[in-house]
Amino acid sequence: METSAPRALPSGLATALVFFASGAVLVLEIVALRLVGPYVGVTLQVSSSVIGIALAAIAYGTWLGGRLADRFDPRLLLAPALLLAAIGTAITLPLVRWGGELLRGGSAPAVLLLAVLAVFLPAFLLAAITPLTVKLQLGDLRRTGEVVGRLSSFGTLGAITATLGTGFVLVAAMPSSWIVLTLAGVLAVAGFGLGWWLHRNNPELKLPGKPRTRAVVVIIGLFGAGLGATAPTPCDIETAYHCARVDADPSTPGGRTLILNSARHSYVDLNDPTNLEFAYVQWIGAVVDVVKAGGAPISALHLGGGGFTVPAYVAHARPGSDQLVLELDGGLVDLDRRELGLRTGPNLRVRVGDARVGLAEQRSEGYDVVVGDAFGHLVVPWHLATREMAADIARVLRADGVYAQNVIDYPPNRFIRAELATVADVFPHVALVAPEAALDGKTGSNFVIVASKSPLALDELRNHLDLVNEPVQLVSGQRLTDFIDGARVLTDDFAPVDQLLAG
């Protein structure tokens, strides 16, 4: 005896369901990048891992949803899929927060596992909804193409809407934890609402599982939501780009350390702007000291603000200096004002926005010093590391102006060699400040590239570097050429900075 096909969902409800489920996956994917950042950084590898795991979850979820749709009445599975996705979303927070503490670091296995914890389960369950819905809409095989095309297009529109809405609105309006918990709540409401509607219109339908099993599942979901709400967070504040925290230095009354995405980014002494704790900042301070003579005011452009340690030092060491800071993260600037003593005014201005875009707007030959200290976790953003970027920096520097760029690298020093080759392709006079062990490839370190269109005051710079806390080398001439060792110049067309840093 042939059984009749399940009654189709109304087209509007089916379309809304696919739109909503696809959009929820993209919300999870974007927020997952922010959840894992404090533990493994925000790098190309991390982004690729989260995107790849999300796509894997979509692939497996769609496959399983299709198989289940052929074996069972999809009307029995849609509401449970939404409710299970709500539970999976709710437990994402405790999984990432406690798992992240165990998986700290940037190793590939840690990154991949944390990405799985952050996004796989709820994305897998949500992806199953589309084939279940498609099955219910296929009442007439002559309209298969139309039905599949319509639902596929609205699923894509849901993903696009969620991507733009999360990136432009949600991340700016809510902490990541509340985005996740809110999404879990919305999924739960949608699941209960859909289950009620289906049962009302199809009284013969019985929810899968025993009442005791369903109760256990609900308890797990509530427990997961509670754990998510109380899970420890490494952030004092979430900005649009960073998980940020300010730690007090117990050994120095005014000392503060700015932590961005698990990395010690800046040190600020609220009582003494000349207390430059980090070695690379002392090196940049030495470069500032030798620009012009007699402590005269200078015009300085800073690519990246961080804790504004160098601008504060310039303001103190060179009173009357005119400074502009290009900082991408407006939330970080607000945090600096509240907790790190930042005071802006006519002589210290901040432009919130991308450093390269802001640089292009600056007048030619307008600055004595350009300081490059912009980072995405531990790596210079690729578009700030190219020959085209260096050429624009040379444009805004005066003839005797100096460019000082902070770079982090690890053995075998592939990135710093490439970046030196890039800067040297634009500037005729280049030197490098670094510890001897880092130059020998024995340890990772900060490096500071110093470049100018005019001969550098190397002897004077050496004298100032001799005063810093730790021994450091100033490399130039043939030794620098040997260190670069024919490394490839980075360009806008080819700048694999993350891969070079990974060694």
Secondary structure, DSSP 8 states (H G I E B T S, - for coil): ----------HHHHHHHHHHHHHHHHHHHHHHHHHHHHHH-S-HHHHHHHHHHHHHHHHHHHHHHHHHHHHS-GGGTHHHHHHHHHHHHHTHHHHHHHHHHHS-S--HHHHHHHHIIIIIHHHHHHHTHHHHHHHHH-S-GGGHHHHHHHHHHHHHHHHHHHHHHIIIIIHHHS-HHHHHHHHHHHHHHHHHHHHHHHHHH-TT---SS-HHHHHHHHHHHHHHHHHHHHS--S-SEE-SS-EEEEEE-TTSTTEEEEEETTEEEEEEETT-TT---SHHHHHHHHHHHHSSSTT---EEEEE--TT-HHHHHHHHHSTT-EEEEEES-HHHHHHHHHHS----BTTEEEEES-HHHHHHTS-TT-EEEEEE---BTTB--GGGSSHHHHHHHHHHEEEEEEEEEEEEE-TT-HHHHHHHHHHHTT-SEEEEEE-HHHHTTSS-EEEEEEEESS---HHHHHHHHTTSSS--EEE-HHHHHHHHTT----BTTB--HHHHHH-
